[in-house]
């Protein structure tokens, strides 16, 4: 099934020499595993709701040789209220001319090609992905030759947000690009990080992105992930996070764009008292297909995870949400909860939700729940009785439903911008009001 796609990408010539024997070995090993197992098919439990049959027949070019000269609108890479270090990639290639890298105390940002002799980078880039379902992570390892390292020194409190931008723009044809992000927070450090995936119409690229994040003892990471890919784009992402003792991750995720999108989010609460708070939403229309896979693993004592995710699907779109919580043997004192609520706004839309608990410890508090329904007719009637047209009332209720992902954002300009983006991605047949007309937050 994967012959056309993989043959085109893997047989387009060897990856450029890295000048690091260990990286060349890692690439070769990943390539061999990918050739052996191929892309996951219908029998793969992890991909049972997302078929790759059509994608596997696409003949993408490997990388964009002209990425360094592609025109990019400033509005595509900038965010209101965000004024700090910015790292921009266009069709998978680092663009120094679009990036802003001011000197910031305690913060190191460097292209991967400049830090290949770093032992920490070595350990992350050479990681094996042993399961056949992780084929795209293997593809990323086999072909990646661009990316970025973000490192915060121990005890450093970085008071400006770091913005990573991955933009897809039209090229000479459809291309497949790989990108890799390595993030490390030293002990007792803190960082606000924004990861944006954006795209312009006129292209249907395949973006394959892997982020590996290490949050050391007592450190705190606030991570906002915004995915607004091109309407015809394909985006596959994997986010791997490891939380050490007393570390904390505050995560907000929005999945709005793309034709076919897959996001694997894996969080290991590896140290005692590690904490995860996660808020997420997907809003789909047309024939979009978005598959979100959460794998949250409690591996130490007294860890805590609190996850609230929302989904909206209209027209003939399909949302897939898999939320798995695993409590390992010995992880007593775990407190884990997952709530997933979804709205179907069309009788042809579909949302498949799979909450899963696997518990191997005794002293545990764990709960999960999932619902799929429609807008509250009583709330809709109340708004209409106050004079709002039905389309506007539906838009207001849908926006309020989605806002769980951003209500806790402290940056008002950024929060208002995300409001507007959410409104723009509500169902096409809903007449969206302006952001100022939206209901007040509690």
N, C-alpha and C positions, 0 to 999 in steps of 0.2 A: 504493500500500500504506500510506503514512504519512499519508493524508489526514485521518483522524479525529483522530489524536494531534496532528499539527502544526497543523491548522486550529483545534483547540480551544485550544491553547497560544498560538499566534501571533496569533490573531484575537480574543483575549480583551481587546483594548485595548492601546494602546501601553504600553511599559514606563514606569515613573515617570520624570519628568524628573530628570536627574542633576545639573543645574547645571554640567555640564562638556560643552562642545560636542564635544570629541574622543571622549568616551565614547558620546555619542548617535550619533556617526558610526560608531563601531565596532559598536555594537548594530545599527544599520541595515544595515551591510555584512554582518554575520554572518547577519542575518535573510534578506537577499536570497539569499545563498549557500545557506542551508538550504531556502528555498522552491524554488530552482532545482534542487538535487540531491536533496532529500528525505533519508530515512533509508536507510542501506545495505541492499541486498537480497542475494539468493542469489548474484548474480554478483560481489559484492565479495569479493575474496580474503581481506581482513582479517576478514570476518564470515561466512565460509563454514560454520563449525560452530555459529553462533549465529543462529537465525532471530528476526527482530523482528516477524513477521507477527501474532502474537497481541497483542504489546505495542502495535503500531500501531493497533489497533482500540479501545484503552482510551480512555475519555473522562475523563481526569484534570482536576480543577480546577487552575487556575494559582495556586499558592501557597496558604498557609493564613492567612486573615485573622485567625484567632483564635489564632495560634501563641503570642502573648505571654502568653496566659492559660492555656495547657495545663498540666495537672498532670504533673509528672515526678518519679518516685521518685529519691531521692538515690542509691540503689545503681546506678542506670542511668548516672550521670555521674561517679561516683567510682571510683578504682582503688586497691586496697591498696598501700601502700608508695609512693604518688605524692602528694606534698604540695608543691604549688607553684602557679604560675599556671595557671588553667584557663579556657578559653573555650568556652562552651556555645551550640550552635545547636539549636533545636527546630523540626522541620519546615522547616528552611532559614532560620529567623529567629534573629538574635542575642538571647540572653537574659542581660541584665546581672545579673538577680536570681539566676541560677544560676551565674554566672561568678565567678572569684576572680582579681583582677588586682593583686596587691601590687607595689609599686615594687621593681624588681630592677635592680641596676647593670648597665648595658650592654645592657639588653633593652627594646625598644619593642614593645608590642602595641596595635593600634588597629583599630577597625572601618574598613572600606574607605571608607565615606561620609565619614570624617573626614580622609582622606589623598588625595583625588582630585587635589589640586594638586601632588602629589609626582611628579616626572618619572620616577622609577623605577617607580612604580605605573602611570603612564600607559603606559610601554613594555610592561609585562606585560599589563595589561587590554586593550590595543588590539591584541594579537597576532592575526595572521590564522591561521586553520587552513585551509590550502589544499586538503587532500585530502578528497574526499567521504566517506571512511570516518571522518572526524573530526566527524561530524554532531552528536554530543552535545556536543562542545566548542563548536561553533558555537551550539548551542541555549543553552548556558551563557552565552556572551558576549552573545547577543541578549536574554536575559531576566534575568540576574543583577542583583540590587540589594542583596545583602548578602554579607558575607565579612569576612576579617580579614587584617591585615598583621602578620607577626612579623619583627622586624629585630634583629639582633645587631650591636653596634658593633665595629669593627676591634679586635682583640686582646682582646676581652672573653671571659671563660671563665664561662659561665652554669652554675652548679653545681646548679641545681634543674631538674627536667624541666618542660617546658611541655606541657600536656595540652589538645588540641583535641578536642571532643566534638560529634558530629553525630548527634542523636537523632531517631528517627521515632516519633511517638505518635499514637493515634487522633485523628481530626478529624471534622468533619461529613460528610466523604466522603473518597475517595481523592484525594490532591493530588500534583502534580509540583512539586518545589522545586529550586532551583539554589543552589549555594554555591561560593565562590571563596576560595582560600587563597594568599597570597603570602608566601614565606619568603626572607629574604636574610641570609646570614652574611657579615660583613665579613672582611677579610683576617686570617688567623691566629686567628679566633674559634672558639668551640666551643659546641655546643648539643645537648641531648637533647630530642627531640620525640616525643610520642605522639599519634597520630591514631586516634581511636576512632569507628567507625560502629556504632551500636547501635539497637535498636528493640524495641518491645513489640508483642505480637500484637494482633489486632483492627484492623489496618490493612494496606493493600497499596500504600503510597505509591511514587512514582517519585522517587528521589533522584539528582540529577545534579551531580557534584562534580568540580571541577578544582583541582589544586594545582600551583603553579609555584614552583620552588625554585632559588635561585642560591647556590652555595657558592663564595665567592671564594678567592683564592690562599692556600694554607696552612691553610684552615679545615677543621673536622671536624664533621660532622653525624651523630648517632646517631638514626635514625628507626625507630620501631616503629609499624606499621600493623595495627590490629585491626579486622576487619570481622565483626560479629555482628549483622547486620540482622534485622528481623522475618522470621518464617518465610514470609510471603506477599509480602514486599517486593521491590522492584526497585531495584537500585543500579548506577549507571554512574559509573565514576571514571576520571579521567586524572591521572597524576602525572608531571610534567615536571621533570627535574632537570638542571642544568648544573653541571659540576665544572670549576673553573679550575685553574691550575697548582698542583700539590702539594696539591690539595684531596682530601678523603676523605669517602665516604658509607658508613656501616655501616647496612644496611637489614634489618629483619625484618618479614615480612608474614604475616598469618594471615587466610585467607578461610574463614569458617565458616558464616555465615548467609545469608539471602535465598533467594528462589525463583529469580530470574534476576539474575545478577551479572556485570558486565563490568569488568575493570580493565586499563587500558593504562598500563604503566610504561615511560617513555622516559627514558633516562639518556645524556647526552652527556658523554663524557670529553674536554672541549674543551681542557684545558691539559696541558702536559707533566707526566708523573708523577702524574696524577690516578688515584685508586684507588676501586674499588667492591667491597664485600663484601656479598652478598645471600643471605639465608636465608628460605625461604618454604614455606608448606604450605597446602593446602586439604583439608578433611574434609567429605564430602557424604553426605547420606542422602535418603530419600524421592524426590521428583522435582526436587531442586535441579539447577540448571544454572549452573555458574561457569566463566567464560572469562577466563583470565589471559594477557595479551599483553605480553611483554617485548621491548623494542627497545633494545639496548645498542650505542652507537655510539662507537668509539674513533677520535678525530679528531686526536690529537696523539701525540707520541713518548713511548715508555716508560710507557704507561698500563697499568693492571692491573685486571681484573675477575675475581671468583671467586664463582660462583653455584651454590647447592645448593637445589633445590626438591623438595618431596615432595607427593604427592597420594593421597587415599583416597576411594573411592567405593563406596557400598553401595546396596541396593534398586534403584531405577530412575533413580538420579542420573547426571549426566553432567559430567565435568570436561574442560576444554579448556586446554591449556597450549601457548603458542607462545613459544619462546625464540630470539630472533634476535640474533646478534652480527655487527656490521659493522665492519670495519677499513678506514678510509679510506686513500686514497693518501697516502704520506708518514708514516703512523702506525707507523713502524718501532719495534721494541722492544716492541710490544704483547704482553702475556701475558694470555690470556683463556681461561676455562674455565666450562663449564655442565654440571651433572649434574642430571637430572630422573628420579626414581624414583617409581613409582606402584603402589598396591595396589588390586586389584579384590576386593571382599568379597561380590559377588553376580554371578550369571551374567547378570543383566539390567542391571548398571551398565556404564558406558562411560567410558573416558578416552582422549582424542585428544591426543597429544603430538607437537610439531613443533620439534625443535631445528634451528637454521639458522645456518650460517657463511657470510659473504660477505667475502672477503679481497682487498684491492686493494694490499697492501704485501708486501714480500719478507721482511724480517727479523721474523718473527712466530712466536709460540708460541700455538697455539690448539687447544682440544679441546672436544668436546661429546659427550654420551651421554644416552640415554633408555631406560627400561625400564618395562614394565607387567607385573605378575605378581600372585602371591598370597602369603599369609603362609608363612613357612618352616615346613614340616611337621615338620622335625627339632627346631626350637626349640619348636614347639607341643607336640610329644611330650615334650620334656625338662621343660617346665613342668608338664604333666599328670602326669608320672611323679613329680613332687615334691608331688603332692596337690592341685594347683589345678584347679578345675572348668574345662571347656573354654571357657565364655563369658568367665571371668575371665582365663584365659591369653591368649585372643585380644585382649581389651581391653588387657592389659599390653603385648603385642607391638606392637599398633597405636599405642599411645601412645608407646612408645619410638621407633617409626619416625617419628612426627610431631615429636618433640622437637628435631629438628635446627634448627628455627626459633628456639628459645628457649634452648638450652643455654648460650649465651654471655651471657645476661642476668645482670647483676651484682646486680640488686635481688631478693633472695630472696622477699620478700612478693609482689611482682608476678609472679615466676616461678611460685610456687605457685598463684597465682590463675589464671594462664594454663593451668597443668596441669589445674585443675578445669574450666575452660571447654572445653578440648580433650576431656576425658573426657565432658563433657555432650554434645558434638557427635559422639561416636563413633556408629557405627551403632546404630539403635534396638534391634536384637535382641541387642546385646552388653551383658551385665550389667556395667556399669562399676564397678570398685573405687574406693575413695576415693583421693584424691591421695596420702595417706600410704602407701598400699599399692603405689604405683607403683615401678618399678625405680629403683635409685639411679643417679645420673648418674656417668659415668666421671670 
